[in-house]
Amino acid sequence: MIHPRSRRPVVAVVADRFEYHKHAAHAVLEGYVHALSKVAKVLPLIVPAHDEGVDAETLVSTIDGFVLTGSPSNVAAERYGAAPLPPSTVVDPARDAVSLRLLPAILEAGVPFLGICRGFQELNVVFGGSLERAVHDQPGRLDHREGDHDRPLARWYEDRHEIHVAPGGRLEQLSGKATVMVNSLHHQGIERLGTGLRVEATAPDGLIEAISVESAEQFTLGVQWHPEMRVDDSPLAQAIFTAFGDACRMRLSQRLQPRFHA
């Protein structure tokens, strides 16, 4: 019999759905797999964006953590009661259907959660919040987009602006600082904060950059930037994934407790 301490926690990561050689496909970018495997030290389990094939009850009983990643696609505006996005906007209705349905069940079950970029925005939508579709067009806002795509990929993820960390929150525990530099690769952002969410950090222009679930006893964190691409050189990125992995190990121990005896 395998003892829980020799197991890695299983973390569900919802895939993006896209077309590959005229076929529908499901995939997660390498940066998330790397950060979860190397730093969080968990086993990433890619969950397809296939609503009929993903049962929440089965998933909750199987996993120790849940991740919603960043993505080139945007949450459909209809999901938060706004007018449809322009036709040129990349959307992923299949991911919307799976992510927005699963997340409430995951949180209610006490499963640790980490949301990044789109995942951060999905968390806000689940709690009744709304999104600003073009932050850079709003007066007084910074341009939070990644910039020139012809640059080497690593330069997309360089630090762009500081964030102001809210005192007394989870992010302050992880960063140990009042301000910290982060990268920025998004054009949408939180417009109206969802009810029941706590602001963990803001950008200099006031845009919300990190949130958590106020009532959750387990680890919950959503960030607008991309720590998964900086785990090799950013102490904050390392701290985020390490803390998430620790929370997943605690969940694993609790989940398997009835099956094992000291």
N, C-alpha and C positions, 0 to 999 in steps of 0.2 A: 504493500500500500504506500502510495506517495504521500509524504507529509506536506502540509500547506507551505511550509517555509521553503521548499524546493521548487515551488511553482511560481511562475510569473503571473501577475494579474492579467486578465483578458480585458482589453479596452476596445469597445466598438467605435469605429470611425466611419461615419456615413460618407459614401462615395458621391462624386459628381456623375451625372449621366450625360454622355456626349456621343457624337457620331464618330466611329472609327472605321474607315474603309466601307462606308455606307451601312455599317452595322451599329446598333445601339450598344454602348459599352459603359462600364462603370469603373472609376479609377480614383485614387488618392495620390496626391503629389508626394514625391520622395522625401521632401523636407519634414513632413509630419511623421512618416514612418521612421526616419532617422532619429528625430528628437524623442519620440516615444520609446523606441527600442534602446537607444544609447544612453539617454539621460533619465527618462522616467523608469526605464528598465521594466517595461511591460510588453505584453504580446499584442500588437495591433491586429484587430480583426476587422477587415473591411466589410461593411454592410452595404449591399447594393441599394441604389435609389429606386427600389421596386416596391411600391406600396403594398401590393397584394401578397408579396412574398416575405414580408417582415412582420412578425408577430411580436407585439410589445411584451406580452407576458413571458414568452419564451426567452426573449432577449434579456429582460431584467433578471431572470433567474440564472442567466449564463455569464453575465459580464460583471466586471469590477470597476469599470469606468466608461465614460461616454465622451466623445470628442466630435465637435462640429467644426470643420476646417474653414479656411478661407477658400475663395473660388473666383474665377473670372465672371461667374454669373451673379445676378442680383435676385434677392427675394422679390417675387411678384408683388407689385403695389396693391393689388386687390386683396392680398393677405392682411394688409393693415388698413383697409378701407380707403385707399387713395385712388386717384385716376390712374389708368394703365400707364406703364412706362413707354417711352418712344419705341417704335418697332425695331429700331437698330440696337436696342439694349439686349445684352445677353442674359437670358433667364434660364431657369432649370426647374420647371414645374414638378418633375419627378422627385427632385431632391426636396423641394418645398413640402410636398405631400408626406414624405417619410420623416424629415427632420422635425417639422412642426407638430406632427402627430406623436412622435416618440418622446420628445423632450419633456412634456409634462409628466408622462408616466415614469420616466427616468428620474426626474427630480423628486417625485412623490415617493419613490422607492428608496430614496437615500443614496443613489449611485453618484459618485463624484463626477463632476462635469467641468470640462474646459472648452470654451468657445473662442475661436480666433477669427477675426475679420467678419466674414459672412456669418460664422457661427455666433459671434458677439451680437450681430444684428438680428439673427434668428431668435436668440434669447430675448431680446427686447420686444420683438413682435409677439412671441408666445405670451408675454406678460401684458399685452395690450398696447404696447408702444408703437410709434411710427418712425419712418425713416425719411431723411432728407435725400432726395435723389441726386443732387449735384451740389455738394458742399462748397466747391470752389466758386460757384456763381453767387453765393450769399454774401452780402456786404459784411466786411469785417472778418471774414473767415480766411484761414490759410488755404493754400492749395495743397491738399493732402495726397494728391496722386503721385504715382511712382516716377513720373518723368519720362525721359527719352528711352524708348524700348531698344534702341540700337546700342546702348551701353552694355557692357558685360553683366550677366545676371546678378553677380554678387553685389554690384553697385546699386541695383534696385533696392537692396535691403540695408543699405547704409543708414545710420541714424540721421533723422531729418529735423526733429524738433523735440523739445522737452515736454514732459507731462508733469502736472502738479498732482502729487499723490495725496489722497484724502487721509487725514489722520484717523487712527484707530481701526482701519480696515484691514482686509486680508492682504492687499497689495503692499501696504506699509510694512506689514510683518515680513513680507518676502523681500522687499527692496531695502528696508531700513533707511530710506531717504525720503525727503520731502519733494525732491524733483529728480528726474532721471531722463536720459535721452532714449528715444525709440525711433524705429523706422516708420514709414508711412506710405501705404500703397492702396489707397481707397478713394473713391469719389462719392460714395454714399456714407451716411453717418446717422446717428440718432437725432431725430427731430424732437419727439416727445418720449420721455422716459416711461417705460412700463411700470405699472403699479406693483409694488413689492420688490423692486430692484433698488440696490444701493449703489450710488456713484463712488467708484474707487479711485478714479483719476480723470483729469481734464487736460486738454491741450491749452496753450496760451491764448487761443481764440475763444475758449470756453466750450469747445466741442467735447462731449463725453468720450473718454478713451478707454475706460475700464469700468465694469459693473460686476456685482455679485447678487445673489438671491438673499434677501434679508432674513427670511424665515428658515433657510436651509441649515441644518446641523452639519451636513457633509461639506466637503470642498466644492465650491462653485466659483468660477471666475470666467468672465468674458473680457477679452482685450481686442481693441481695434487694430493694433499693429501685428507684426509677424515675428514672434519670438522663436518659432520653429526653425527659422533660417539663421539664427544667431546663437544657437546653443553652444557653439565652439568658442565664442569669444565674448559673450555678454553674461555677466553675473546674474542679471535679472532674468534673462531667458532660462538660464540653468536653474535658478531658484524656482521658477514657475513650474517647469517640468519635473523637477525633483519633488516638490511639494505635492503635485498631482499624483506622481507615482507612489509616494508614501501613503496618500489617501486611498489609492486603489489597493495597496497591500493590506491596509487595515480592513477595507471592504472584503477582500478575499478571505482574510482570516475569519471575519464574522460570518461570511457566506458558507464556509466549510466547517465551521465550529461543530455542528451536530454530528459530523461524520468522523471526527478525530478526537482522540482522548490523549492527554499527556501521559 
